[in-house]
Every structure is written in structure tokens, then in C-alpha cells.
Amino acid sequence: MKCRLILLLALSLGLGAPVLAQSSAKKASPVSLVPAKGTPGLGFAPPSLSDDKIIGNAYFHADKQSSFYVTRSLDLLKLTNNKLEVIGRLAPLNQPGYKYMIYDNNTRFLVDHQGNILTTAGRKIGILRKN
């Protein structure tokens, strides 16, 4: 999870892909998607994720090829090449100017009241939208 957010941050700042040391922590395995008959739009759906669990979408300037979703449990999911993985979480903030924080073990992004996703230095790197 932390590698994905660090990579998004590095790419958004124009730093290129960072070189990260391997962690001994267990990594989550991506979930393969199963084709769903009659699903408009995407044409597939995760086996345990229904539309009623998706409450929003995130868009990152550094990764326009992937789709990002926010669930009711405030997980940030990334869909790439028919694989779904949790890359972070959202937490509500009681802070002037910011509604949420997107985080993993090492990285923090802020979401303002307009839905802009910002680095802690204030640089806009994406946008969060409610469904």
C-alpha cells in the first residue's frame, strides 16, 4: 500500500519512480476481476465489491491509466489491468480547509472541501469525487 502512494507522490512531483527498499511486511495480493454479464460501462466487476459499496472516485494526474475508487469503509482502491488492490485509506479531518486525509504507512495526502487532492506541501495531484 505505501509503495503505491509513494509512487504517485513521486510521479506527481516530477521525481520519477523512487527506488524503495523491500519490506518484510506481507503485501496484499491483488484481486482478479471476474467478467460480469450485463454490466454497463466497465464490463466487469470485482467479485466482492458491488456498486453500492463505491461512494466515490479519485483521479491522480500521475496515473491516468488506472481507475481509483473509494468504498463505504473509506478504502482507496486501484484498478489496473483487471486487478483491484487497496492502496490507502481515507480519514475524515476536523481541520479548517480540509475534509479528508488519504494515507498509508508513510504517505499523507489532504483533500480539501472542493475535492482537490493535495500533498502536505499544498501541491494539487488529483481530485476526489462523490458518486
N, C-alpha and C positions, 0 to 999 in steps of 0.2 A: 504494500500500500504506500509506504513512504517513498519508494523509488519513483512511482508514477507521479506524485505531486512534485517531487524534486525535479523530475524531468520536465514537467510542464512549466515550472518556475524558471528553470534554466533556459528553456527554449523561448519563453516569453520575454526574458531579459536579453535575448540575443547572445547567450553564452555558449550555445551548442549543447550537446548531450554531455552531462557530467560523468566522470568516472567514479563509480561507487564501489566501496569495499563490500564483499559478500558478507551477509549477516548469517549468523547461525540460527536466527529465528525462522520458524516454519512459515513458508509462504502459502497464501491461499491459492488453490487451484482454480483456474478459470472454468466456468460452466459452459458447456457446449449448448447451443441453442437448437431446438427441435422445430422443424418446419410446422407451421400451423395453417391448417386449411381455412381459407376464407378470411384471413387476417388482412385488412386493408393497410396500405402504406408499407410497413416493413416487410410483410410476408413471412415473418417468423416471430416467435415469442419464447422467452426463457421458460423452462419447464415449471418453475415455482414462482414466477413473477407475473402477476396479472396487471391489467391496465389500472385497476382500482388501487394498486399499491404505488403507482407512479404519481407523484404530486408535482413534478417539475422537470425541467431540462436545464442543463448547463452547456454553455458553448465556450470553448477556450480558443483564443487566437492561435496558439501554438500547435493545436491538434484539431484541424478542421475535418479530418477524415473519420474521426471517431464520433460516436454519439455518447452523450453523458446524461444520466437520469438520476433524479432524487426520489427516494422512496419515502413512504409514510414513516418509516423508522429512522429517517434522516441519513441513510447511507447514500454515498455518491458512487454510482455505478458507471463503468466504462464499457461500451460495447464496441468491439473491434473484431473484424473477421469472424463474425458469428460467435464470439466468445464474450462472456459477461464476467466482469470482476469488480469487486468492491475496492475502490482506491482511496476512499476517505469517508469522513462523516461531517455532518453539519451540526452546529450547536447554536441555539438562539443566544443572542447577546443583548444585554441590557446596558448598552453603551451608546451615547449620542452619536448619530450619524451612521451606525452600523446595525444591521438586523441579524446577521449570522456570521459565524466563523466556519470555514471549511478547514479541516485539519486531518493530519495523520500523526505518526510518532514524531516527526521532525519538522513538518512544514505547516504554516498557517497562512490562510488567505482570509480576507474580510469581504463581506457582502454588504453593500450599502442599501439604503431603502429603495433605490431605483433598480436594484438587482445587479449592479456592476460588481464584478469580482476583482478585488484589488490585492496587490501584495501588501505586506505590512509597511512598505515604504510609500504606498499610495499609487503605484503604477497599475493601470487597468489591464487585466489579462484575459478577461472574459465577461460573460453575462449569465445570470441565473433567471429563469422564467418559470412562473407557476403555470400548471396546466389548467 
